Each structure stands twice: as C-alpha cells, then as structure tokens.
C-alpha cells in the first residue's frame, strides 16, 4: 500500500482520476486502545461497520480480541484473518447451516437470539451442545440515537421470562443483550436500556452471567457533537454495578462506528460545477451511501496547493452514476471558488463508507493509500486541544 502524509501529498504526487480511500491505521489503533483501557468490560468489534482485513489486524494489535460477527461471510473473514480471535455470532436470526458451520468448523460458542424458535434452532444446529454462551436480546428504545434499531429484533418484556428460563437450561453462560441504535447522543440511551435489563432479571429470576450493552457508541460529525465517551462508560458501569447479578458476571459491548469511523476518508475529484451543485466521482453507490439515503453529513475540505481565501458556502453533491438517487444534499461547506479539477477530502467514512460500496454503473476506485496525518474530526485526541464542553477535536 502506498503512503503519503496527507491527502495533499497524494494529490501533488498522483492527481488521481478515481476516488481514493485514505486509511489511517493510527487513528483506529488509538480508538481501540481507548476502549480497551477505559471501558469497564470486554469490547467486541462489530465487523459490519467495516470488514477491511487490514483494519481487523490493527484492532487486534490494539487489544481487541473478540469480534461481533453477523453472517457466515463475516465469520469466515475474521477466522481467516485472525485465527486466534474469539467470534460471537450476534445476529438474532440465523440460518441453521450458518450456526452449524460457525460452531463445528470455526469454534463459535456465543450466539444471540430473541425467540423460542431461534433457541430451538441453535439447540438442533449444535446437536445439543452444552458449552454455549447464549445471549437473549431484548427490545429497547432508540429515542436517544440518530438511527433506530428498535423495530427488527428484540424480545418484548412479556416474552422474556419464558425465553430466559428456557435458554438457561441450554446455556453454559446466559446473557442479556440489547442495541440502543446507531450514534447514541446521550448516555441516557444506555442508562434506560440497563433499567430494562434490571426489570427482566428481576421478573425472570434467572442467573445472568453476561450483560452485553451492544453498540451505538458515537463518533464526531459536523452537526453531531456527542458528550465525552467516558460519560457513556460511566453510565454503563454504574448501571451494571447496580444489577442483581453475581460478582463474576461479565460486561460486554459491541462498538463498531466508534472504533472505525476515524480510520478512513475518501478523496474525490470535482468533475463539474453548476451553481452550488458539485458533480464528484464518488457517491450514493460508493462510500457516500449514508450521505445520500439518510442525509448523514460528513466533514469536507478542499485539497489544493494554494490556500483559498473564498467564503465557505453550502454545496450539495451529485455522484458519478446516471441515477437521480445518486445525490447528497449535505449541506457540505467548501470555499466558493471551488471548481472542476479540484479535490475534496470527505472525512469520517471509516464506518459504513467502504462497507457499503458497490460497482454500480461500472464506477470503481483506486487502491487505498495510507496517510499519517490525523482524521478531520476525532473523539480521542489530546485533552489540551479539546473544547471544555466537548471531547471533539476539529482539525
């Protein structure tokens, strides 16, 4: 993989025609170390956020030894990339064949479920195995998060006592898990969910060995300034300590976005300008899926040798395909003198950016390039650079 200090160095050296993913292994390493050192529990990286094998290796080197996988593709990928990693199959609805291969071929012992039907499927697929960690997923609110995950999975309170009692008969270790939604903007998201966990334990009267608070840990974006990550950890720790569980019970979490958002950005070229619309060479079918389909805003900066003194104004983007849906409304603020041939770096795309990329309409990318400068925004920078009311560093 080629390496430059920054996007500007790449532009000077190569003037790329296609989009280029800029990867920052040091940023992912820093985020992972933050979780390893400060989260009072075990971190399972949610592979769906970014399955890049190079990223998986960086996280492993930083101390992430457990991986939240949700498909056979992810199971096989992590097993091949990190043979010593512990895999946890956390999709609540799985194919029987996937459970069989995960357990018998790859040694997966941890499975989530949210129904009696799934519990019976796991029992059959593992042929009555007695060494399983079974985590029952309960439905919780996503009201404090930007993207909901509250409608598809999760057992309702009335279903939990029977389901937990049945799972207890099968499990070597029994757990409860939940997901508060993506990009939680308040520690209350986890506090409220942990109250649901407490109620489920009390009502069910079963011994719980694992509490998995799932994902939802936030990253920094132009219009999303979350509280300090430590405030989320503190809330989780306080609520966990107050649960009616044994002293030996384990606390787990499944960070995805928070570990990989700062890992990469994308360098794009402006092909045409019409008023405040820029036609660029990446878009909705590439790394900007979320920008197009859910209106996610990413930090942007003009990459040009000469500094621009023009006023920053709002732009929208059109991607390179022939599809009208290949549109990102933004607004994305850039200098008003930007034009065809200029380059833009779009940051914080390590989470769900390249993971969602397709080759629709024949548009592809160049090989990734490693850069050594810091990401455009970070939650893990030196405290001396941060606002008093926030832990976001804007660079």
SULQUISUL-V675669 format. One record per residue. N is the residue number from 1. PHI is phi as a letter, one per 30 degrees, with the letter a starting at -180 (none if undefined). NEAR is the number of other C-alpha atoms within 8 Angstrom. Layout:
n phi near
N PHI NEAR
N PHI NEAR
This chain:
n phi near
1 none 6
2 d 6
3 b 8
4 b 11
5 d 8
6 a 9
7 d 12
8 d 9
9 d 9
10 d 10
11 d 11
12 d 8
13 d 6
14 b 6
15 h 7
16 d 8
17 d 5
18 c 10
19 d 14
20 b 13
21 d 13
22 c 13
23 c 11
24 b 15
25 e 10
26 d 8
27 d 11
28 d 15
29 d 12
30 d 10
31 d 12
32 d 13
33 d 10
34 e 10
35 d 9
36 d 12
37 d 6
38 c 8
39 d 10
40 d 7
41 a 8
42 c 11
43 c 13
44 c 13
45 d 12
46 d 12
47 d 12
48 e 11
49 d 12
50 a 14
51 d 10
52 e 6
53 e 9
54 d 6
55 d 13
56 e 12
57 d 10
58 d 11
59 d 12
60 d 10
61 d 8
62 d 11
63 j 9
64 d 13
65 c 8
66 c 12
67 b 14
68 d 13
69 c 14
70 b 11
71 a 10
72 d 8
73 e 6
74 d 12
75 e 14
76 d 9
77 d 9
78 d 14
79 d 12
80 d 7
81 d 9
82 b 10
83 e 7
84 c 5
85 d 10
86 c 8
87 c 14
88 b 12
89 d 13
90 c 11
91 d 11
92 d 11
93 b 7
94 b 9
95 d 6
96 e 9
97 d 7
98 d 10
99 d 12
100 e 11
101 d 9
102 e 12
103 d 11
104 d 9
105 c 7
106 c 10
107 i 7
108 d 12
109 c 10
110 c 12
111 b 14
112 c 13
113 a 14
114 b 14
115 a 8
116 d 7
117 d 6
118 d 12
119 d 11
120 d 8
121 d 9
122 d 10
123 e 11
124 d 8
125 d 11
126 c 11
127 h 6
128 i 8
129 e 8
130 c 7
131 c 8
132 c 12
133 c 12
134 c 14
135 c 14
136 d 15
137 c 14
138 c 15
139 d 11
140 b 11
141 d 10
142 c 13
143 d 7
144 c 11
145 c 15
146 d 11
147 b 8
148 d 11
149 b 11
150 c 13
151 c 6
152 c 5
153 b 11
154 j 12
155 d 12
156 d 8
157 e 8
158 d 5
159 d 8
160 d 12
161 e 12
162 d 8
163 d 11
164 d 11
165 d 10
166 d 8
167 d 12
168 d 12
169 d 6
170 c 11
171 d 12
172 d 10
173 b 12
174 c 15
175 b 13
176 c 13
177 b 13
178 a 13
179 b 12
180 d 19
181 j 15
182 d 13
183 i 12
184 d 15
185 c 13
186 a 10
187 e 11
188 d 8
189 e 15
190 d 12
191 d 11
192 d 8
193 d 12
194 d 12
195 d 9
196 d 9
197 d 10
198 e 10
199 d 8
200 d 11
201 d 12
202 d 9
203 d 7
204 d 11
205 h 7
206 c 9
207 d 9
208 c 13
209 c 12
210 b 13
211 b 13
212 c 13
213 d 14
214 i 12
215 c 13
216 j 14
217 d 13
218 d 12
219 b 11
220 c 12
221 b 11
222 e 8
223 c 5
224 b 7
225 c 10
226 d 13
227 d 10
228 e 10
229 e 11
230 e 7
231 d 9
232 d 12
233 d 11
234 d 8
235 e 12
236 d 13
237 d 9
238 d 8
239 d 11
240 d 10
241 d 6
242 c 6
243 d 7
244 d 7
245 b 8
246 d 8
247 d 4
248 d 5
249 d 10
250 c 9
251 c 12
252 b 13
253 b 12
254 b 13
255 d 14
256 b 16
257 e 15
258 d 10
259 c 12
260 b 15
261 e 12
262 d 17
263 d 18
264 b 15
265 b 15
266 b 13
267 c 13
268 b 14
269 c 14
270 d 15
271 c 11
272 a 9
273 b 11
274 b 6
275 i 5
276 c 8
277 c 10
278 c 14
279 c 12
280 c 14
281 c 12
282 b 12
283 a 18
284 d 16
285 c 13
286 c 13
287 d 15
288 c 12
289 e 13
290 d 11
291 d 14
292 d 15
293 c 9
294 b 6
295 i 10
296 d 9
297 c 11
298 c 12
299 d 12
300 b 11
301 a 9
302 d 11
303 c 11
304 b 8
305 d 6
306 c 4
307 d 5
308 c 6
309 c 5
310 d 7
311 d 7
312 d 8
313 b 9
314 d 10
315 b 13
316 c 13
317 c 13
318 c 12
319 d 13
320 d 11
321 d 9
322 d 6
323 d 5
324 d 5
325 d 6
326 d 14
327 b 12
328 b 15
329 d 11
330 i 12
331 d 8
332 c 13
333 c 10
334 b 13
335 d 12
336 d 8
337 c 6
338 d 8
339 a 9
340 e 9
341 j 7
342 d 11
343 c 12
344 b 12
345 c 13
346 c 13
347 c 14
348 i 17
349 c 16
350 d 15
351 c 15
352 i 13
353 d 14
354 d 11
355 d 11
356 c 10
357 d 10
358 b 7
359 c 9
360 e 7
361 i 6
362 i 5
363 d 8
364 b 8
365 b 8
366 d 9
367 d 7
368 e 10
369 b 12
370 d 12
371 b 12
372 c 10
373 d 7
374 d 7
375 d 14
376 d 9
377 b 14
378 a 12
379 c 11
380 b 10
381 d 10
382 d 6
383 e 6
384 d 4
385 c 7
386 c 11
387 d 8
388 d 5
389 c 5
390 b 10
391 c 14
392 c 15
393 c 12
394 c 6
395 c 6
